[in-house]
Amino acid sequence: MRDTKESRLLLVLLVVVALALITVDIRGGENSPLDRPRQAAQSAFGPVENAVSGVVDPVGNAVDAVRDSGHDSSTIKRLQRENAALKQQLGSNDTTRTRAKELDKLLKVAGAGQYTVKGAQVIAIGAAQGFSWTVTIDAGSGDGLKRDMTVINGDGLVGRVTTVGRSTSTVLLANDPDFTVGTRLEKTQEIGFATGQGNRPMRVQLLDGKADVHKGDRVVTFGSEADKPFVPGVPVGKVVSVEPSAGNLTKTVEVQPYVGFTRLDVVGVVVVGPRTDPRDSVLPPRPTTPPPPTKPKPTNTPSPGDTPGSDTSTGTALPPGTEQPNPTYTSGG
């Protein structure tokens, strides 16, 4: 449109009309005469507005995604941390269950032997230097531990306490070559001395060279004076071989320990020994072997042809005293 006097007059007129319509609409309120035209305009231009909004929304969403990307990243990191913590918790639950089983076995052994024990956990193995078999436990003098106390677990004899600190102690394991303990055979009560041999079975010298000992016999601790360093009745191991005595005054056997020294975790230190020697009561019951199944005796049932006085051709029994008739052959012809 060209800028002329007429166009300027038309623009002023349109502005005046628009102001008048606005005034009428405001004064009319809900009953405004412009309400119907407004609805018609909304119906006409509404689809166009929605279409424009549909085109613009992805752009807005992209802007929102960029703005919230930092928040999403922190959420992912938080979920990753929670996942790692959950995995660690599940692993801890497995460890807890395993330790609970070991503690249960320990308490059963302590109850059977009437030992008062202080529970502890192995927290370190022996120093790298030297060849001694030792472990460190998380209990010490503050827990009532003293030197030369017996250490056990749910399987049997672990060792003895050699060094005591305030909160930790060192235990010399029973498989150490410098470890010696008095032993007693189950049932026969034969006495001997067991010495550690590292990864090999313990070597036990029985004081009686003619002792009646066999593979599979079980050995327990004999006990020491005042229960130090060893309380009586603790399971040591099972005989796996017997060396020929060859007329010697002593007899040597090898005993496989019950305890797995390379997988120790929960142990118990005996702080008070039993009132009486438990003898063999701490040993678990021997497994009972069911008797072999008995074979049924065979029954000899005679066949009809083997019965005296019977007809071998038909198997029909004849009366007593009746002779079997000779068969008659007729020639054809």
C-alpha positions as CSV (number, residue, x, y, z in Angstrom):
1,M,0.0,0.0,0.0
2,R,1.3,3.5,-0.9
3,D,1.7,6.1,1.8
4,T,-1.1,8.5,0.8
5,K,-3.5,10.7,2.7
6,E,-6.3,8.2,2.0
7,S,-4.3,5.3,3.4
8,R,-3.4,7.2,6.6
9,L,-7.1,8.0,7.1
10,L,-8.0,4.4,6.6
11,L,-5.4,3.2,9.2
12,V,-6.7,5.7,11.8
13,L,-10.3,4.6,11.1
14,L,-9.3,0.9,11.6
15,V,-7.6,1.7,14.9
16,V,-10.7,3.6,16.2
17,V,-12.9,0.6,15.2
18,A,-10.6,-1.9,16.9
19,L,-10.6,0.2,20.2
20,A,-14.4,0.4,20.0
21,L,-14.7,-3.3,19.6
22,I,-12.4,-4.0,22.5
23,T,-14.4,-1.6,24.7
24,V,-17.7,-3.3,23.7
25,D,-16.1,-6.8,24.4
26,I,-14.9,-5.8,27.8
27,R,-18.1,-4.2,28.9
28,G,-20.2,-7.2,27.6
29,G,-18.2,-9.8,29.7
30,E,-19.6,-13.3,29.2
31,N,-22.5,-11.8,27.1
32,S,-20.2,-10.0,24.7
33,P,-21.6,-9.8,21.2
34,L,-18.1,-10.7,19.9
35,D,-18.1,-14.1,21.6
36,R,-19.6,-15.9,18.5
37,P,-17.2,-14.3,16.0
38,R,-14.3,-15.2,18.4
39,Q,-15.4,-18.9,18.5
40,A,-15.7,-19.0,14.7
41,A,-12.1,-17.6,14.4
42,Q,-10.8,-20.2,16.9
43,S,-12.4,-23.0,14.8
44,A,-10.9,-21.6,11.7
45,F,-7.4,-21.0,12.9
46,G,-7.2,-23.8,15.6
47,P,-5.9,-26.5,13.2
48,V,-3.3,-24.2,11.8
49,E,-2.1,-23.5,15.4
50,N,-1.9,-27.2,16.2
51,A,0.1,-27.9,13.0
52,V,2.6,-25.1,13.8
53,S,2.8,-26.4,17.4
54,G,3.6,-30.0,16.1
55,V,6.4,-28.6,14.0
56,V,7.8,-26.5,16.8
57,D,7.5,-29.1,19.6
58,P,10.4,-31.4,18.5
59,V,12.7,-28.4,18.5
60,G,11.5,-27.5,22.0
61,N,11.9,-31.1,23.1
62,A,15.4,-31.2,21.8
63,V,16.2,-28.0,23.7
64,D,14.7,-29.6,26.8
65,A,16.8,-32.7,26.3
66,V,20.0,-30.7,26.0
67,R,19.0,-28.8,29.1
68,D,18.2,-32.0,31.1
69,S,21.2,-34.0,29.8
70,G,23.2,-33.2,32.9
71,H,20.4,-34.4,35.1
72,D,20.1,-37.7,33.1
73,S,23.8,-38.3,33.3
74,S,23.7,-37.9,37.1
75,T,20.7,-40.3,37.3
76,I,22.6,-42.9,35.3
77,K,25.6,-42.6,37.5
78,R,23.4,-42.9,40.6
79,L,21.8,-46.1,39.2
80,Q,25.2,-47.5,38.4
81,R,26.4,-46.8,42.0
82,E,23.2,-48.4,43.4
83,N,23.7,-51.5,41.1
84,A,27.3,-51.9,42.3
85,A,26.2,-51.6,45.9
86,L,23.5,-54.2,45.3
87,K,26.0,-56.6,43.8
88,Q,28.3,-56.1,46.7
89,Q,25.5,-56.6,49.2
90,L,24.5,-59.9,47.5
91,G,28.1,-61.1,47.7
92,S,28.3,-60.0,51.3
93,N,25.1,-62.0,52.0
94,D,26.7,-65.2,50.5
95,T,29.8,-64.6,52.7
96,T,27.6,-64.0,55.7
97,R,25.7,-67.2,55.1
98,T,29.0,-69.2,54.8
99,R,30.3,-67.7,58.0
100,A,27.1,-68.4,59.8
101,K,27.4,-72.1,58.8
102,E,31.1,-72.1,60.0
103,L,30.1,-70.5,63.3
104,D,27.2,-73.0,63.8
105,K,29.7,-75.9,63.3
106,L,32.1,-74.3,65.8
107,L,29.4,-73.9,68.4
108,K,28.4,-77.5,68.0
109,V,32.0,-78.7,68.6
110,A,32.4,-76.3,71.5
111,G,29.1,-77.6,73.0
112,A,30.1,-81.3,72.6
113,G,33.5,-80.7,74.2
114,Q,32.2,-78.3,76.9
115,Y,34.7,-75.7,75.7
116,T,34.2,-72.0,76.3
117,V,35.4,-70.3,73.2
118,K,36.0,-66.7,72.0
119,G,35.0,-66.4,68.3
120,A,37.5,-64.7,66.0
121,Q,38.1,-64.2,62.3
122,V,41.3,-64.8,60.4
123,I,42.4,-61.4,59.0
124,A,46.0,-62.2,57.7
125,I,48.3,-65.1,56.9
126,G,51.9,-65.5,58.1
127,A,54.6,-63.1,57.0
128,A,56.3,-63.7,53.6
129,Q,59.6,-64.3,55.2
130,G,60.2,-67.7,56.8
131,F,58.3,-70.9,56.2
132,S,56.1,-71.0,59.3
133,W,52.4,-71.6,59.0
134,T,50.7,-68.9,61.0
135,V,47.6,-66.7,60.8
136,T,46.5,-63.5,62.5
137,I,43.1,-63.3,64.1
138,D,41.1,-60.2,65.2
139,A,41.0,-61.0,68.9
140,G,43.6,-60.3,71.6
141,S,44.2,-59.6,75.2
142,G,41.3,-57.2,75.3
143,D,39.1,-60.2,74.5
144,G,40.6,-62.4,77.3
145,L,43.1,-64.2,75.1
146,K,46.4,-65.4,76.4
147,R,49.5,-67.2,75.0
148,D,49.2,-71.0,74.6
149,M,45.5,-71.2,74.2
150,T,44.0,-73.9,71.9
151,V,42.4,-72.7,68.7
152,I,39.7,-74.8,67.0
153,N,37.0,-74.5,64.3
154,G,34.0,-76.5,63.3
155,D,36.2,-79.3,61.9
156,G,38.8,-79.7,64.7
157,L,42.2,-78.6,65.8
158,V,43.5,-75.4,64.1
159,G,46.6,-74.6,66.3
160,R,47.6,-72.6,69.4
161,V,48.1,-69.0,70.2
162,T,51.7,-67.9,70.2
163,T,51.6,-64.1,70.4
164,V,48.9,-61.8,71.9
165,G,48.4,-58.2,71.2
166,R,45.7,-55.8,72.4
167,S,43.3,-56.6,69.5
168,T,45.0,-59.2,67.4
169,S,46.9,-62.5,68.0
170,T,49.1,-64.9,66.1
171,V,48.2,-68.5,65.8
172,L,50.7,-71.3,64.9
173,L,48.8,-73.8,62.7
174,A,48.9,-77.5,63.5
175,N,50.5,-78.3,60.1
176,D,53.6,-76.3,60.9
177,P,56.8,-78.4,61.2
178,D,57.4,-76.8,64.6
179,F,54.0,-77.8,65.9
180,T,53.7,-80.9,68.2
181,V,50.6,-82.0,70.0
182,G,49.8,-85.1,72.2
183,T,47.2,-87.3,70.6
184,R,45.1,-90.3,71.5
185,L,43.5,-92.9,69.3
186,E,39.8,-93.4,69.3
187,K,38.6,-96.5,71.3
188,T,42.1,-98.0,71.9
189,Q,43.3,-94.9,73.7
190,E,46.8,-95.4,72.4
191,I,48.9,-92.2,73.0
192,G,51.2,-90.6,70.6
193,F,52.7,-87.2,69.4
194,A,51.6,-85.6,66.2
195,T,53.9,-83.2,64.2
196,G,53.0,-81.0,61.3
197,Q,54.4,-81.6,57.8
198,G,53.1,-78.6,55.9
199,N,50.8,-79.7,53.0
200,R,51.5,-83.4,53.8
201,P,49.6,-85.4,56.5
202,M,50.7,-85.0,60.1
203,R,53.2,-87.6,61.3
204,V,52.2,-89.3,64.5
205,Q,54.5,-91.5,66.7
206,L,52.6,-93.9,68.8
207,L,54.4,-94.8,72.1
208,D,53.5,-98.5,71.7
209,G,55.2,-100.2,68.8
210,K,52.7,-103.0,68.9
211,A,49.7,-100.7,69.0
212,D,46.7,-102.0,67.0
213,V,46.0,-99.2,64.6
214,H,44.4,-99.3,61.1
215,K,43.8,-97.0,58.2
216,G,40.6,-94.9,59.0
217,D,41.2,-94.8,62.7
218,R,40.5,-91.3,64.2
219,V,42.7,-89.2,66.5
220,V,41.9,-86.6,69.1
221,T,44.1,-84.4,71.3
222,F,45.3,-85.9,74.5
223,G,45.3,-82.7,76.5
224,S,47.9,-80.8,78.5
225,E,48.3,-79.9,82.1
226,A,45.9,-77.1,83.0
227,D,44.6,-77.3,79.4
228,K,47.6,-75.3,78.1
229,P,48.5,-75.4,75.3
230,F,45.9,-78.0,74.4
231,V,42.5,-79.0,75.8
232,P,41.6,-82.7,75.5
233,G,39.2,-84.3,73.0
234,V,39.6,-82.0,70.0
235,P,39.4,-83.9,66.7
236,V,42.8,-83.9,64.9
237,G,42.4,-86.2,61.9
238,K,42.1,-89.7,60.4
239,V,44.9,-92.3,59.9
240,V,45.7,-92.6,56.2
241,S,48.8,-94.9,56.4
242,V,50.6,-97.1,58.9
243,E,54.4,-97.6,58.6
244,P,55.7,-101.1,59.5
245,S,57.1,-101.1,63.0
246,A,60.0,-103.6,62.2
247,G,60.4,-104.3,65.9
248,N,60.7,-100.7,66.9
249,L,59.6,-99.5,70.3
250,T,57.3,-96.9,68.6
251,K,54.9,-97.1,65.6
252,T,54.6,-94.3,63.1
253,V,51.3,-93.4,61.3
254,E,50.3,-90.6,59.0
255,V,47.1,-88.6,59.9
256,Q,45.2,-86.4,57.5
257,P,44.0,-83.3,59.5
258,Y,40.3,-82.5,59.5
259,V,41.0,-78.8,59.1
260,G,41.7,-77.2,55.8
261,F,44.5,-74.8,56.8
262,T,44.4,-72.9,53.5
263,R,40.8,-71.9,53.8
264,L,40.4,-70.7,57.4
265,D,38.0,-68.0,58.2
266,V,36.0,-68.3,61.5
267,V,37.8,-69.9,64.4
268,G,37.4,-70.2,68.2
269,V,39.9,-69.7,70.9
270,V,39.3,-71.9,74.0
271,V,39.4,-69.6,76.9
272,V,38.1,-72.1,79.4
273,G,38.7,-75.9,79.1
274,P,36.2,-78.7,79.9
275,R,35.5,-79.9,83.4
276,T,36.1,-83.5,82.4
277,D,37.9,-85.1,79.4
278,P,35.3,-85.4,76.6
279,R,37.2,-88.4,75.3
280,D,35.7,-89.3,71.9
281,S,32.4,-87.5,72.3
282,V,33.5,-84.5,70.1
283,L,34.1,-86.8,67.1
284,P,31.1,-87.0,64.7
285,P,29.2,-90.3,64.6
286,R,30.7,-92.8,62.1
287,P,28.5,-93.3,59.1
288,T,26.5,-96.5,59.3
289,T,27.0,-98.9,56.4
290,P,23.8,-100.6,55.4
291,P,24.0,-104.4,55.2
292,P,24.3,-105.9,51.7
293,P,21.1,-107.1,50.2
294,T,20.5,-110.8,50.7
295,K,19.9,-112.9,47.6
296,P,16.8,-115.1,47.5
297,K,17.5,-118.8,47.6
298,P,16.8,-120.6,44.4
299,T,13.8,-123.0,44.5
300,N,14.1,-126.3,42.4
301,T,10.6,-126.9,41.0
302,P,10.5,-130.2,39.1
303,S,9.0,-130.2,35.6
304,P,6.1,-132.5,34.8
305,G,8.3,-134.9,32.9
306,D,10.6,-135.3,35.9
307,T,7.8,-136.5,38.3
308,P,8.0,-140.2,39.0
309,G,5.1,-142.2,37.5
310,S,4.1,-139.5,35.1
311,D,3.4,-139.8,31.4
312,T,6.3,-138.1,29.7
313,S,4.4,-137.6,26.5
314,T,1.4,-135.9,28.0
315,G,2.6,-135.0,31.5
316,T,-0.4,-136.8,33.0
317,A,0.2,-138.6,36.3
318,L,-0.6,-142.4,36.4
319,P,-2.1,-144.3,39.3
320,P,0.4,-145.9,41.6
321,G,1.6,-149.4,40.5
322,T,0.6,-148.8,36.9
323,E,3.4,-149.5,34.4
324,Q,4.0,-147.2,31.5
325,P,2.7,-149.0,28.3
326,N,5.1,-149.5,25.4
327,P,4.3,-147.5,22.3
328,T,2.9,-149.6,19.4
329,Y,4.1,-148.8,15.9
330,T,2.0,-149.8,12.9
331,S,3.6,-150.2,9.5
332,G,1.8,-148.8,6.6
333,G,1.1,-151.3,3.9
